[in-house]
Amino acid sequence: MTLGRRALLGGAAALVATPRAGSAAARPAFTTIAIDTPMVAPDWAVLQRRLLAANADACEAFYNAYVDRRDRLRVFARWGANDGPDDAAEATNDWALLHALGGRDRIMDLTARFWEGHLKQYAAARTVDVEIARAGMYHREFPVQMDWQHIAEGLTTFNVMGLSRPRDAALRLRTLRYADFYTGRDPTVRNYDPARRMMRSMVNGSRGPRLTPATPLFWAGDPFDPIRFHMEHGESSYAQTLAHYAEYGDVVGDNPLNLQSTTLGLNAYALGGGEVYRRWALDYLDAWVDRARRNDDMVPSHVAPDGTVGRDWWTGVYGWGFSPIVPQTGRREDRNRVPRSITAFMNGTLLTGDSAYIDVWRRQRARIDAAGKPVGGIFSTPTMYGADGWYGWKPGPHRTNGFEIWYITQSATDRAAAGDHPWIAFLEGRNPDYPVKALTADLTRVSARVAARLTDTTTPDTRLADWPIGINPASIASLVQTMTGGLHIARPPWSPTSPPQGGVPLHCRLRWFDPARRRAGVPDDVAVLVHGLGDRTTDVSVVNLSADTPRTVTVQGGAYAEHRIDGVTISGRTTRTGGDGTLTLRLAPGAGARLTVVMTRYANRPTLAFPWDRG
């Protein structure tokens, strides 16, 4: 690195690196700024460091209680959409993200160990009656068949492992293999029809697509007596478990939930797999953009096997018209899961910088709002569509996914549909106490989950795979928001307008690295707080809580370096950056500063390579 000019910024010395010549893929130029202005330790900073530590302690204790010496989950392992392999995989949800934020290395080690252990556990687990899983519930380290609501949930941890381990050769090979189950490049698995740019079934996996209607047995798994287990959906008999899925047969053809497979393409590309993965993800997304345009700006929930979208566009399991009977109550429940697929369209913007993928959802929102009418004297909008038209009315304009749309566009016209989440109020300067309250709430949640573990009387023979999910202590929503200005899209829903889901990448403004230890996450003693988000700016405070040890932290724009940092302003003076905008801050003991980061969002192709490894 060749050092260029030197400037003084109100007590902060800035050393700006001269960019290397070459293409956009050239090694980034590093801009280094020394910060030596003392800062009294803010309450949010102390709480942030405490929460990182509390999470790590609680997660390790959880591992010792619910995972055996072979790194397998200590549960009654069975097949099924209620409590199958995907739920087992979720036992360590948010642990990989915790490490990527600055959690201890031990947590990432346990996360990786558990992933390997659960793969072996469910490859060895077999069904008797469910034909597809008689040779194992996993094949080639992936679900043999399931829908992408559940496959995506099971990939919640896997899909963010690259944030901490981008140089892991085994992770890269596994990601490419998983992706190729869907790109069409694996000739043994014909899930994808490249000519029609569609998945052949909404039920698919490492043994290919299901091309016949799905039976209740397929969804519910082999017969068992639920009496000794906690049943998440409230069934009291196996007959009720089967009845839960009585209307889940319509699976042949494509469904927008399958679009969540594009996250595998995104990660394969970002891990260096090549343009073929980016191109596949975009081709598949573009096909759905076109389908929505031709369907009066509505994302259809059913694509026929011949690739057409007809008058039955609203059908299919988890579709616009999917309201099956709940056997325990005899009443119909609306289960439209189409809104979950917005995260795939967010992938499209991340891969290209093009807002056209989010515009699909803006137009759909307008279409739904246009269908609004008074219901009981209150203007309401629908959430469902069936043979008789719109139904599932809820008061007010259509809000679902409003937050995600606004987060990507940062458009004032999208702001109203985002709602008034307390975090937004903070970012807009209307809720200054939010960081302390949110961090404190997550600390309380960690303590509550620890208490639940200590008082848990279940045994491996009396708990299903979904039971440990509710005891997993990882509580990081406030860390994602405060440290990265990012979305913690998870289940349960992270905001009132967002549907619950899993398996999505991290969408954020800033991501931090420890250059001294060559790892992801903030160094020891460092705390950061994103104060505000704009289309071209991000306001953030950085502080070193150590009274005697200097710390150095590197920051990039976005989880995948997709945002280019163009400059940074401190005390009214701006330093320009070069290359992809990677920025390093040298913090004196007890020093801190508030910065305005000037950036061009979605300017760079996504990569998971660490800043010092890019080139």
C-alpha positions in Angstrom: 0.0 0.0 0.0 1.4 3.4 -1.0 0.5 6.2 1.4 -0.6 9.4 -0.2 -1.7 12.7 1.5 -2.0 13.4 5.2 -4.7 15.6 6.7 -5.7 16.7 10.2 -9.4 16.4 11.0 -10.1 18.1 14.3 -7.7 16.0 16.4 -7.9 13.0 14.0 -5.0 12.4 11.7 -6.0 10.8 8.4 -3.6 8.8 6.2 -5.2 8.2 2.8 -3.9 5.3 0.7 -3.4 5.8 -3.0 -5.6 3.5 -5.0 -4.0 0.7 -6.9 -4.5 0.6 -10.7 -6.7 -2.0 -12.2 -10.2 -3.2 -12.6 -13.1 -2.9 -10.1 -11.8 -6.2 -8.7 -8.4 -4.8 -7.8 -7.2 -4.8 -4.3 -9.0 -2.0 -2.3 -7.2 1.1 -1.3 -7.2 1.5 2.5 -8.0 4.8 4.1 -6.8 5.0 7.7 -7.9 7.6 10.2 -6.5 8.0 13.7 -9.0 9.0 16.4 -7.6 10.3 19.7 -10.4 12.5 21.0 -11.5 11.3 24.4 -15.1 10.1 24.7 -16.8 9.3 28.0 -18.1 5.7 27.7 -21.7 5.9 26.6 -24.3 3.6 28.3 -25.1 2.0 24.9 -21.4 1.1 24.4 -21.1 -0.6 27.8 -24.4 -2.5 27.2 -23.3 -3.6 23.7 -20.1 -5.1 25.0 -22.0 -6.8 27.9 -24.5 -8.2 25.5 -21.8 -9.7 23.3 -20.3 -11.4 26.3 -23.6 -12.6 27.8 -24.7 -14.1 24.5 -21.4 -16.1 24.2 -21.6 -17.4 27.8 -25.2 -18.5 27.4 -24.7 -20.1 24.0 -21.9 -22.2 25.3 -23.9 -23.4 28.2 -26.8 -24.2 25.9 -24.5 -26.3 23.7 -23.4 -28.3 26.7 -27.0 -29.0 27.7 -28.6 -29.8 24.3 -25.8 -31.1 22.1 -24.0 -34.4 22.7 -20.3 -35.3 22.4 -20.8 -36.1 18.8 -22.2 -32.6 18.2 -25.7 -34.0 17.6 -28.9 -32.5 18.9 -30.2 -34.3 21.9 -33.8 -34.8 20.7 -36.2 -37.4 19.3 -35.2 -37.1 15.6 -38.0 -37.5 13.1 -39.1 -36.3 9.7 -41.8 -33.7 9.2 -42.5 -30.1 8.4 -43.5 -29.5 12.1 -40.4 -30.9 13.8 -38.0 -32.2 11.2 -34.4 -31.7 10.2 -34.9 -28.0 9.5 -35.9 -27.4 13.1 -32.8 -29.2 14.3 -30.6 -27.0 12.1 -32.2 -23.9 13.7 -30.9 -24.8 17.2 -27.9 -22.5 16.8 -29.7 -19.7 14.9 -27.9 -16.4 15.2 -24.7 -17.8 16.6 -22.8 -17.3 13.3 -24.1 -13.7 13.1 -23.1 -13.2 16.7 -19.5 -14.1 15.8 -19.5 -11.9 12.7 -20.5 -9.0 14.9 -17.6 -9.6 17.3 -18.6 -12.6 19.5 -16.0 -15.0 20.7 -14.2 -17.4 18.3 -15.5 -20.2 20.5 -19.0 -19.5 19.4 -18.1 -19.9 15.7 -16.2 -23.1 16.5 -19.3 -24.5 18.2 -21.5 -23.4 15.3 -19.4 -25.1 12.7 -19.2 -28.3 14.9 -22.9 -28.4 15.3 -23.6 -28.0 11.6 -21.3 -31.0 10.8 -22.9 -33.0 13.7 -26.5 -32.4 12.7 -25.7 -33.3 9.0 -24.4 -36.7 10.1 -27.4 -37.1 12.6 -30.0 -36.6 9.9 -28.2 -38.4 7.2 -28.4 -41.4 9.5 -32.0 -40.8 10.5 -34.4 -42.8 8.4 -38.2 -43.0 8.0 -40.3 -46.2 7.6 -43.5 -44.9 6.0 -42.3 -41.7 4.2 -40.7 -43.1 1.1 -38.4 -40.2 0.2 -36.5 -40.4 3.5 -36.1 -44.1 3.9 -32.4 -43.9 3.0 -31.8 -40.8 5.2 -33.4 -37.5 5.8 -30.3 -35.8 4.3 -28.6 -36.8 1.1 -25.4 -35.2 0.1 -25.6 -33.1 3.2 -28.9 -31.5 2.2 -32.6 -32.2 2.7 -33.9 -34.9 0.4 -37.1 -33.0 -0.2 -39.1 -30.2 1.4 -40.6 -26.9 0.6 -38.5 -23.7 0.7 -40.2 -22.2 3.7 -38.7 -25.0 5.7 -35.5 -25.5 3.7 -34.7 -21.8 4.1 -35.4 -21.9 7.8 -32.9 -24.8 8.1 -30.3 -22.8 6.2 -30.5 -19.8 8.6 -27.1 -20.5 10.1 -25.4 -21.9 7.0 -26.3 -18.9 4.8 -24.3 -16.5 7.0 -21.3 -18.7 7.8 -19.4 -17.1 5.0 -19.4 -13.8 6.9 -16.8 -15.2 9.3 -15.2 -18.0 7.2 -14.9 -16.8 3.6 -11.7 -18.7 3.1 -13.0 -22.0 4.3 -12.6 -24.3 1.3 -15.1 -26.9 2.6 -17.7 -24.2 3.1 -17.2 -22.9 -0.4 -17.5 -26.4 -1.9 -20.6 -27.2 0.1 -22.2 -23.9 -0.9 -21.5 -24.6 -4.6 -22.9 -28.1 -4.3 -26.1 -26.8 -2.6 -26.5 -24.1 -5.2 -26.0 -26.6 -8.1 -29.0 -28.6 -6.8 -30.9 -25.6 -8.2 -28.8 -24.1 -11.0 -29.3 -27.1 -13.3 -25.5 -27.7 -13.3 -25.9 -30.9 -11.3 -27.2 -33.4 -13.9 -28.4 -35.8 -11.2 -30.8 -33.4 -9.6 -33.4 -31.9 -12.0 -35.1 -29.4 -9.7 -34.7 -26.5 -12.2 -36.0 -26.3 -15.7 -33.6 -23.8 -17.4 -35.6 -23.5 -20.6 -38.7 -22.3 -18.7 -36.6 -20.7 -15.9 -38.7 -22.3 -13.2 -38.5 -24.9 -10.5 -40.5 -28.0 -11.3 -42.1 -28.3 -7.9 -42.4 -26.4 -4.7 -41.2 -29.6 -2.9 -37.6 -30.3 -3.9 -34.2 -31.1 -2.6 -31.1 -33.2 -3.1 -33.1 -36.1 -4.5 -35.0 -33.9 -6.9 -38.5 -32.5 -7.2 -41.8 -34.1 -6.2 -43.9 -34.3 -9.3 -47.0 -35.8 -7.7 -49.4 -34.2 -5.1 -47.9 -34.2 -1.6 -49.7 -36.5 0.9 -50.4 -35.6 4.5 -48.0 -38.4 5.4 -45.1 -36.7 3.5 -45.6 -33.5 5.5 -46.4 -35.1 8.9 -43.8 -37.9 8.9 -44.1 -41.4 10.2 -46.8 -42.2 12.8 -45.9 -41.4 16.4 -47.6 -40.6 19.7 -47.4 -36.8 20.4 -48.6 -37.2 24.0 -45.1 -37.0 25.5 -44.0 -34.0 23.4 -44.7 -30.3 23.3 -46.5 -29.8 20.0 -45.9 -26.3 18.6 -49.2 -26.3 16.7 -51.2 -27.7 19.5 -52.0 -31.2 18.0 -53.1 -33.8 20.6 -52.9 -36.9 18.3 -51.1 -38.1 15.2 -54.5 -38.0 13.4 -54.6 -34.2 14.0 -51.0 -33.9 12.8 -52.0 -35.6 9.5 -55.2 -33.5 9.3 -53.1 -30.3 9.6 -51.8 -31.2 6.1 -55.0 -32.4 4.5 -55.0 -29.5 2.0 -51.2 -29.4 1.3 -51.3 -31.5 -1.8 -51.0 -28.8 -4.6 -47.2 -28.7 -4.9 -46.4 -29.5 -8.6 -45.1 -26.4 -10.5 -43.2 -23.4 -9.3 -43.9 -21.3 -6.2 -42.2 -18.0 -5.2 -40.9 -19.5 -2.0 -38.5 -21.4 -4.3 -36.8 -18.1 -5.0 -35.2 -18.3 -1.6 -32.8 -20.7 -3.2 -31.2 -17.6 -4.9 -29.4 -16.9 -1.6 -27.3 -20.0 -2.3 -26.5 -18.5 -5.7 -25.6 -15.2 -4.0 -23.3 -16.9 -1.5 -21.7 -19.1 -4.2 -20.9 -16.1 -6.2 -19.6 -14.1 -3.2 -17.4 -16.9 -2.2 -15.7 -16.9 -5.6 -17.7 -19.5 -7.4 -17.9 -17.4 -10.5 -20.4 -15.4 -12.6 -22.4 -18.5 -13.4 -24.1 -18.4 -10.0 -24.9 -14.7 -10.2 -26.3 -15.1 -13.6 -28.5 -18.1 -12.6 -29.9 -16.2 -9.6 -30.7 -13.2 -11.8 -32.2 -15.3 -14.6 -34.5 -17.0 -12.2 -35.5 -13.7 -10.5 -36.0 -12.0 -13.9 -38.4 -14.7 -14.8 -40.5 -13.9 -11.8 -40.3 -10.2 -12.4 -41.8 -10.9 -15.8 -44.5 -13.2 -14.3 -45.6 -10.5 -11.9 -45.7 -7.9 -14.7 -47.9 -10.1 -16.8 -50.1 -10.9 -13.8 -51.3 -7.4 -13.3 -48.4 -6.6 -11.0 -49.1 -9.5 -8.6 -46.4 -12.0 -7.8 -48.3 -15.3 -8.6 -48.2 -18.2 -6.2 -48.5 -20.9 -8.8 -46.7 -21.5 -12.1 -47.9 -24.5 -14.1 -45.5 -27.2 -15.2 -45.4 -25.8 -18.7 -44.2 -22.4 -17.3 -47.5 -20.5 -17.7 -49.4 -18.4 -15.2 -53.1 -18.7 -15.7 -56.3 -17.7 -14.0 -55.4 -20.0 -11.1 -52.3 -17.8 -10.3 -53.4 -17.6 -6.7 -53.5 -21.3 -6.0 -50.9 -23.7 -4.5 -49.7 -24.5 -1.0 -48.8 -21.3 0.9 -50.3 -19.3 -2.0 -52.5 -16.2 -2.1 -55.6 -18.4 -1.7 -54.2 -20.9 0.9 -56.5 -21.0 3.9 -56.6 -24.6 5.2 -58.7 -25.9 8.0 -57.0 -26.1 11.4 -58.1 -29.5 12.8 -58.1 -28.4 16.4 -60.6 -25.6 15.8 -62.3 -26.6 12.5 -61.7 -23.0 11.3 -59.8 -21.9 8.3 -56.5 -20.1 8.8 -54.9 -17.8 6.2 -51.4 -19.0 5.4 -50.2 -16.9 2.5 -46.4 -17.1 2.5 -45.8 -15.3 -0.8 -44.6 -12.1 1.1 -41.6 -14.1 2.4 -40.1 -14.2 -1.1 -39.4 -10.5 -1.0 -36.0 -11.4 0.5 -35.0 -13.0 -2.8 -35.9 -9.8 -4.7 -33.6 -8.0 -2.2 -30.9 -10.4 -3.4 -31.5 -9.2 -6.9 -30.8 -5.6 -5.9 -27.7 -6.7 -3.9 -26.4 -8.6 -6.9 -27.0 -5.8 -9.4 -27.7 -2.5 -7.7 -30.9 -2.3 -9.7 -34.1 -1.3 -7.8 -36.3 -3.0 -10.4 -36.4 -6.0 -8.2 -37.9 -4.1 -5.3 -40.1 -2.1 -7.7 -42.1 -5.4 -8.2 -43.1 -5.2 -4.6 -43.9 -1.5 -4.7 -46.3 -2.1 -7.6 -47.8 -5.0 -5.9 -48.4 -2.9 -2.8 -50.1 -0.3 -4.9 -52.3 -3.0 -6.5 -53.4 -4.3 -3.1 -54.0 -0.7 -1.8 -56.2 -0.1 -4.8 -58.3 -3.0 -3.8 -59.0 -1.5 -0.4 -62.5 -0.8 0.8 -64.4 0.1 4.0 -65.0 -2.9 6.2 -67.1 -2.2 9.2 -66.6 1.5 8.5 -62.8 1.3 8.5 -60.7 1.4 5.3 -59.1 -2.0 5.0 -56.9 -3.9 2.5 -56.7 -7.6 1.7 -54.0 -10.1 2.4 -55.5 -13.0 0.4 -57.0 -13.7 -3.0 -59.1 -16.7 -4.0 -61.8 -17.9 -6.5 -64.1 -15.2 -5.2 -61.6 -12.4 -5.3 -59.9 -10.5 -2.4 -60.3 -11.6 1.2 -58.4 -11.6 4.5 -59.1 -7.9 5.2 -57.1 -5.9 7.7 -57.5 -2.3 8.8 -55.5 0.4 7.1 -53.2 0.4 4.0 -51.2 -2.6 3.0 -48.1 -2.7 5.3 -46.6 -6.1 4.8 -42.9 -5.8 3.7 -43.2 -2.1 3.8 -40.1 -1.9 6.0 -37.9 -3.9 3.7 -39.0 -1.9 0.6 -38.1 1.4 2.4 -34.9 0.0 3.7 -33.7 -0.9 0.2 -35.0 2.2 -1.6 -34.6 4.8 1.2 -37.3 6.7 -0.7 -39.5 9.2 1.1 -42.5 7.9 -0.9 -41.9 4.4 0.7 -41.5 5.7 4.2 -45.1 5.7 5.3 -45.6 2.0 4.5 -42.6 1.1 6.7 -44.6 1.9 9.8 -43.3 3.4 13.0 -41.0 0.8 14.5 -39.1 2.2 17.5 -35.8 1.7 15.7 -37.0 3.9 12.8 -38.0 6.6 15.3 -34.5 6.5 16.8 -32.9 6.8 13.3 -35.1 9.8 12.7 -34.1 11.4 16.0 -37.4 10.8 17.7 -36.5 8.0 20.2 -33.0 8.7 21.6 -33.3 6.1 24.4 -33.9 3.2 21.9 -30.3 1.8 21.9 -30.2 1.4 25.6 -33.7 0.0 25.8 -33.2 -2.4 23.0 -29.8 -3.7 24.2 -31.3 -4.0 27.8 -34.3 -6.0 26.4 -31.9 -8.4 24.6 -29.9 -8.8 27.8 -33.2 -9.6 29.6 -34.1 -12.1 26.9 -30.7 -13.9 27.3 -31.4 -14.2 31.0 -34.9 -15.5 30.4 -33.6 -18.2 28.0 -30.9 -19.2 30.5 -33.7 -19.6 33.1 -35.7 -21.7 30.7 -32.8 -24.0 30.2 -32.1 -24.3 33.9 -35.8 -25.3 34.6 -36.3 -27.5 31.5 -37.4 -30.9 32.6 -37.5 -32.5 29.1 -35.2 -35.3 28.1 -33.9 -36.3 24.6 -36.8 -38.8 24.4 -39.5 -36.2 25.3 -38.5 -33.3 23.1 -38.8 -32.8 19.4 -36.3 -30.9 17.3 -38.3 -27.6 17.5 -38.1 -27.5 21.3 -34.5 -26.1 21.7 -35.3 -23.3 19.3 -37.3 -21.6 22.1 -34.5 -21.9 24.5 -31.6 -20.9 22.2 -30.3 -17.8 24.1 -28.8 -15.9 21.2 -30.4 -12.5 21.2 -28.8 -10.2 18.7 -31.5 -8.1 17.0 -30.4 -5.0 18.9 -26.7 -5.7 18.0 -27.5 -6.0 14.3 -29.4 -2.7 14.4 -27.1 -0.7 16.5 -23.8 -2.0 15.2 -24.5 -2.4 11.5 -27.7 -0.4 10.7 -29.0 -3.7 9.4 -32.1 -5.9 9.3 -32.4 -8.9 11.5 -34.9 -10.8 9.4 -35.7 -13.8 11.4 -38.5 -15.7 13.1 -40.5 -14.6 15.0 -41.1 -11.5 12.9 -38.5 -8.8 13.7 -41.0 -6.0 13.0 -44.8 -5.7 12.9 -44.8 -5.4 9.1 -42.4 -8.3 8.4 -43.3 -11.9 8.1 -41.3 -14.4 10.0 -38.7 -16.4 8.1 -35.2 -17.7 8.0 -32.3 -18.4 5.7 -31.8 -14.8 4.4 -28.5 -13.0 4.1 -27.5 -10.1 6.2 -28.6 -6.8 4.8 -26.8 -3.9 6.5 -25.0 -0.6 6.0 -21.7 -1.2 7.8 -19.7 -4.3 8.7 -16.8 -4.3 11.0 -13.5 -6.3 11.1 -10.6 -6.8 13.5 -7.5 -6.3 11.3 -5.1 -7.3 14.1 -6.7 -10.7 14.6 -7.7 -11.0 10.9 -11.3 -11.9 11.7 -14.9 -10.5 11.3 -16.4 -8.4 14.0 -15.3 -5.5 16.2 -12.2 -5.9 18.3 -12.3 -6.2 22.1 -13.4 -3.1 23.9 -14.8 -1.4 20.7 -18.4 -0.4 20.4 -20.3 1.2 17.5 -23.7 2.8 17.1 -25.4 3.6 13.8 -27.4 6.8 14.5 -29.0 7.5 11.1 -29.5 6.1 7.6 -29.9 8.1 4.5 -29.7 7.3 0.8 -26.0 8.5 0.6 -25.0 8.7 4.3 -24.7 6.7 7.4 -24.1 8.3 10.8 -22.2 6.2 13.3 -20.3 6.6 16.6 -17.2 4.5 17.4 -15.6 4.3 20.8 -12.7 2.3 22.4 -13.7 1.5 26.0 -10.2 0.4 27.0 -8.4 2.9 29.2 -5.0 1.7 28.3 -5.0 -0.3 25.0 -5.4 1.2 21.5 -7.7 -0.6 19.1 -7.9 -0.7 15.3 -11.1 -1.5 13.5 -11.8 -1.8 9.8 -15.2 -1.0 8.3 -16.8 -1.8 4.9 -20.0 -0.8 3.3 -22.6 -3.6 3.5 -22.4 -7.2 4.6 -21.0 -8.1 1.1 -19.0 -4.9 0.5 -21.8 -4.0 -1.9 -21.9 -0.3 -0.7 -18.9 1.8 -1.7 -17.7 4.2 1.0 -16.8 7.4 -0.7 -15.7 9.5 2.2 -16.0 10.1 5.9 -16.8 13.4 7.7 -15.6 14.1 11.2 -16.1 17.5 12.9 -17.2 19.0 9.6 -14.2 17.9 7.6 -14.3 15.2 5.0 -11.7 12.7 3.9 -12.2 11.0 0.6 -11.6 7.2 0.2 -10.4 5.2 -2.7 -11.0 1.7 -4.2 -14.2 0.1 -2.7 -14.0 2.5 0.2 -12.6 0.2 2.9 -11.9 2.4 6.0 -9.7 1.7 9.0 -9.9 3.6 12.3 -7.1 3.7 14.8 -8.7 4.4 18.2 -6.5 5.6 21.1 -7.4 4.4 24.6 -10.7 5.9 25.7 -11.1 7.7 22.4 -14.2 7.9 20.2 -15.8 10.0 17.5 -19.1 10.5 15.6 -18.7 10.0 11.9 -20.8 10.6 8.8 -20.0 8.0 6.3 -20.7 9.1 2.7 -21.5 6.2 0.5 -22.9 5.0 -2.8 -25.2 2.1 -2.1 -25.1 -1.1 -4.2 -22.2 0.2 -6.2 -20.0 -2.9 -5.9 -20.4 -6.6 -6.8 -21.0 -8.6 -3.6 -18.1 -10.5 -2.1 -17.5 -12.3 1.2 -13.7 -11.9 1.0 -12.3 -10.0 4.0 -11.1 -6.4 3.1 -7.4 -7.4 3.2 -7.9 -10.4 1.0 -9.7 -8.7 -1.8 -7.7 -8.4 -5.0 
